[in-house]
Amino acid sequence: GMDVELSDAAGIGCILSLMDGPRRLEKLLDALRTIAGQPAGDEPLTVPAPPAIPPRKMPLSEAAFAPAEQVAISQATGRISGGQVGLYPPGVAVLSAGEEITPEIVSWLSCMPQDQLFGLDEHGRLTCVREGV
């Protein structure tokens, strides 16, 4: 009776409302305790915490419409993002247009499953504002 909005190997996100009384929440807690008590088949997945919000180097509206080029994640440190990039689920951007691509963001993006990242091109490259703009 509980809506699960998203799930992946790291966890689930349930939609709770004021209509979910103590009985439904207890059932959810019991289910989670049962799952936690089951033996794990594989090594537990560890998801690194998202990097800190990077410094803004250009207004979002300017960066989003600036001339851009595709850059490999490994070569993007110090560049300015031309779009949004993040992990789905949950679908929250860790980088938006106009923000500096920091070494921490490059490291975080590099260790994430590429098929769960949004905002990359089909070759796994980032959209960056063309240098000299």
JORA-V502214 format. One record per residue. N is the residue number from 1. PHI is phi in whole degrees, 0 to 359 (none if undefined). D_FIRST is the distance of its C-alpha to the first C-alpha in Angstrom with 2 decimals. Layout:
n=N phi=PHI d_first=D_FIRST
n=N phi=PHI d_first=D_FIRST
This chain:
n=1 phi=none d_first=0.00
n=2 phi=249 d_first=3.83
n=3 phi=280 d_first=6.67
n=4 phi=259 d_first=9.52
n=5 phi=283 d_first=12.69
n=6 phi=207 d_first=15.17
n=7 phi=207 d_first=16.15
n=8 phi=207 d_first=19.59
n=9 phi=294 d_first=21.66
n=10 phi=266 d_first=21.78
n=11 phi=166 d_first=18.18
n=12 phi=229 d_first=14.91
n=13 phi=233 d_first=14.14
n=14 phi=259 d_first=10.80
n=15 phi=267 d_first=10.78
n=16 phi=251 d_first=10.77
n=17 phi=221 d_first=12.14
n=18 phi=293 d_first=14.02
n=19 phi=281 d_first=11.37
n=20 phi=277 d_first=9.37
n=21 phi=276 d_first=11.51
n=22 phi=303 d_first=12.83
n=23 phi=296 d_first=10.70
n=24 phi=294 d_first=7.37
n=25 phi=292 d_first=9.94
n=26 phi=295 d_first=11.68
n=27 phi=297 d_first=9.00
n=28 phi=298 d_first=8.92
n=29 phi=299 d_first=12.67
n=30 phi=298 d_first=13.15
n=31 phi=296 d_first=11.67
n=32 phi=295 d_first=13.93
n=33 phi=295 d_first=16.76
n=34 phi=297 d_first=16.58
n=35 phi=299 d_first=16.81
n=36 phi=296 d_first=19.59
n=37 phi=277 d_first=21.46
n=38 phi=282 d_first=21.77
n=39 phi=295 d_first=25.14
n=40 phi=279 d_first=25.37
n=41 phi=279 d_first=26.93
n=42 phi=242 d_first=28.55
n=43 phi=298 d_first=29.85
n=44 phi=297 d_first=27.26
n=45 phi=279 d_first=27.12
n=46 phi=250 d_first=28.62
n=47 phi=252 d_first=28.18
n=48 phi=297 d_first=31.04
n=49 phi=298 d_first=30.46
n=50 phi=299 d_first=31.28
n=51 phi=290 d_first=34.93
n=52 phi=296 d_first=36.29
n=53 phi=298 d_first=36.58
n=54 phi=283 d_first=39.85
n=55 phi=291 d_first=42.81
n=56 phi=276 d_first=43.11
n=57 phi=252 d_first=46.35
n=58 phi=204 d_first=46.19
n=59 phi=303 d_first=44.42
n=60 phi=307 d_first=41.24
n=61 phi=296 d_first=42.66
n=62 phi=287 d_first=45.91
n=63 phi=293 d_first=44.41
n=64 phi=295 d_first=41.99
n=65 phi=249 d_first=45.01
n=66 phi=285 d_first=47.62
n=67 phi=305 d_first=49.18
n=68 phi=229 d_first=47.00
n=69 phi=215 d_first=47.24
n=70 phi=268 d_first=44.91
n=71 phi=229 d_first=45.36
n=72 phi=300 d_first=44.15
n=73 phi=307 d_first=41.81
n=74 phi=295 d_first=44.46
n=75 phi=254 d_first=47.08
n=76 phi=266 d_first=45.13
n=77 phi=304 d_first=45.82
n=78 phi=88 d_first=47.54
n=79 phi=280 d_first=46.77
n=80 phi=254 d_first=45.01
n=81 phi=292 d_first=41.72
n=82 phi=255 d_first=41.83
n=83 phi=199 d_first=38.07
n=84 phi=263 d_first=34.61
n=85 phi=220 d_first=33.43
n=86 phi=188 d_first=30.30
n=87 phi=255 d_first=27.59
n=88 phi=234 d_first=24.62
n=89 phi=288 d_first=21.91
n=90 phi=267 d_first=21.69
n=91 phi=91 d_first=24.45
n=92 phi=261 d_first=26.45
n=93 phi=289 d_first=30.21
n=94 phi=261 d_first=32.37
n=95 phi=212 d_first=35.45
n=96 phi=235 d_first=36.39
n=97 phi=304 d_first=39.57
n=98 phi=95 d_first=42.52
n=99 phi=268 d_first=41.37
n=100 phi=286 d_first=43.46
n=101 phi=273 d_first=42.20
n=102 phi=273 d_first=42.75
n=103 phi=302 d_first=43.33
n=104 phi=295 d_first=40.01
n=105 phi=292 d_first=38.15
n=106 phi=301 d_first=40.13
n=107 phi=297 d_first=39.31
n=108 phi=296 d_first=35.57
n=109 phi=298 d_first=35.44
n=110 phi=292 d_first=37.59
n=111 phi=261 d_first=35.22
n=112 phi=272 d_first=32.02
n=113 phi=297 d_first=31.01
n=114 phi=301 d_first=32.95
n=115 phi=284 d_first=30.47
n=116 phi=252 d_first=27.85
n=117 phi=268 d_first=30.33
n=118 phi=252 d_first=30.68
n=119 phi=96 d_first=34.00
n=120 phi=261 d_first=36.27
n=121 phi=281 d_first=38.45
n=122 phi=295 d_first=38.37
n=123 phi=257 d_first=40.66
n=124 phi=78 d_first=38.56
n=125 phi=258 d_first=40.91
n=126 phi=271 d_first=40.38
n=127 phi=274 d_first=41.74
n=128 phi=238 d_first=44.40
n=129 phi=298 d_first=46.81
n=130 phi=299 d_first=50.13
n=131 phi=299 d_first=52.49
n=132 phi=90 d_first=55.31
n=133 phi=274 d_first=53.35
